[in-house]
């Protein structure tokens, strides 16, 4: 692993915080299948609030993972698409989601054991 300076380490942490947060992972996962409009994303991730989804989309767009495309129809529509940069995360996102699925029971057991401690 290459040496990193504290400033570079901070930039790594900041990027990972923005790309791997609670909602961004789910947005990336949903968009890997196909482009979606805002309400399509809300249906794909029903527990996300409008405010949280908007914030996640803006973060992902700012970081080059998602693009916002205005479709010239009547009425005008906006569609969100994953970019090539965002698509490069697909295997990692899939691996993380698979890992959570396979380890959830173990995590639940560990949490229960921890919570039961005096």
NORTAKA-V595671 format. One record per backbone hydrogen bond with DSSP energy under -0.5 kcal/mol. CO is the residue of the C=O (numbers start at 1). NH is the residue of the N-H. If there is no record, write none. Layout:
BEGIN
[[CO & NH] [CO & NH]]
END
This chain:
BEGIN
[[5 & 9] [6 & 10] [7 & 11] [8 & 12] [9 & 13] [10 & 14] [11 & 15] [12 & 16] [13 & 17] [14 & 18] [15 & 19] [16 & 20] [21 & 25] [22 & 26] [23 & 27] [24 & 28] [25 & 29] [26 & 30] [27 & 31] [28 & 32] [29 & 33] [30 & 33] [30 & 34] [36 & 80] [37 & 41] [38 & 42] [39 & 43] [40 & 44] [41 & 45] [43 & 46] [45 & 48] [49 & 53] [50 & 54] [51 & 55] [52 & 56] [53 & 57] [54 & 58] [55 & 59] [56 & 60] [57 & 61] [58 & 62] [59 & 63] [60 & 65] [60 & 66] [61 & 64] [65 & 83] [67 & 69] [67 & 81] [68 & 70] [69 & 71] [69 & 79] [70 & 72] [71 & 73] [71 & 77] [73 & 75] [77 & 71] [78 & 38] [79 & 69] [80 & 36] [81 & 67] [83 & 87] [84 & 88] [86 & 89] [87 & 90] [89 & 93] [90 & 94] [91 & 95] [92 & 96] [93 & 97] [94 & 98] [95 & 99] [96 & 100] [97 & 101] [98 & 102] [99 & 103] [100 & 104] [103 & 107] [104 & 108] [105 & 109] [106 & 110] [107 & 111] [108 & 112] [109 & 113] [110 & 114] [111 & 115] [112 & 116] [114 & 117]]
END
